[in-house]
Amino acid sequence: MITQSPAEQRAQSARLVRDWYETLYREHRFDEAGRFLDAGHIEHDPLAGPAAGGPVGRFRNLAGQFPGLRADIDHLVADGDRVMLFATWTGRTPSDEEFRLHTAELYRVQDGRIAEHWNVVDRDVLAAHGLPGLDGDGIQPAAPGLRGPHTATEEANAQLVLGAYRDVFSEHRLELADSYYHQDYRHHNVRTAAVPDGLDAFKAFFADNIAAFPDLVTTVDHIVAADDRVMVFVTWTGTLTGAWSGGGPSHLPLVMRTCDQFRIERGKVAEHWEVVDYLALRRAGLPTP
């Protein structure tokens, strides 16, 4: 039996997933997909169920609707047998306009193959193009908590992020944000500049969020950590009883999924990237960016 070091396992998992994207989502070599997927592969994407042929069938369908469709990996964090990433999907619409979609993906690797898959999809983009199958809130089974060996720094980074979701976002203690974020931290959102850089702007933005959703609560469904990076899948729930961003109060529920990546520096968040399922905001009665 060959025992891999944590670094070797992370590198192998990352290489497998990158090869999967190159083969299937960039070169469209569908006949080779079988060598990447475990025989017992579990697919949690509600848009790519068994009836649609799983992830291969789902991508075939999308590629047929959006010519030239391909996916590029923007960020990737490999943590043992888990790989979490951001991807940008580009192609053309039937009327030859640009199609662009942002997703976050989580893969579990087993014996050199992809054994399980979860994701966060900006379904607002799919809805704008009239794609069916967007009913429900997109919630998938959770697998919270770090898995496998980690350095003391990685453990501390993960606890920092979990603490921010607990204290700042769920308990609404914005005065504690200074304990978790650097004053000049940078924020990256691919669809909106509504959250500018810096901790003061962060506090003002989330004060408006909490006023709109006084019962806002966050649940971290998945977490991975490697080196100075932490990535999470999060479910945000609440009720739009206030006004925010040109909408509300609608008294409608919010069930929103996001994926967030944090770069930790000197014990605090220095940089943040996110993918958001904006369809949830629209369904709660708010405009989307």
Buried (B, 14 or more C-beta within 10 A) or exposed (E): EEEEEBEEBBEBBBEBBBEBBBBBBEEBEBEEBEEBBBEEBEBBBBBBBEEBBBBBBBBBBBBEBBEEBBBEBBBBBBBBBBBBBBBBBBBEEEEEEEBEBBBBBBBBBEEEBBBBBBBBBBBBBBBEEEBEBBEEBBBBEBBEEBBEEBEEEBEEBBEBBBEBBBBBBBEBEBEBBEBBBBEEBBBBBBBEEEBEBBBEBBBBBBEBBBBBBEEBBBBBBBBBBBBBBBBBBBBBBBBBBBBBBEBBBBEBBBBBBBBBBBBBEEEBBBBBBBBBBBBBBBBBBBEBE
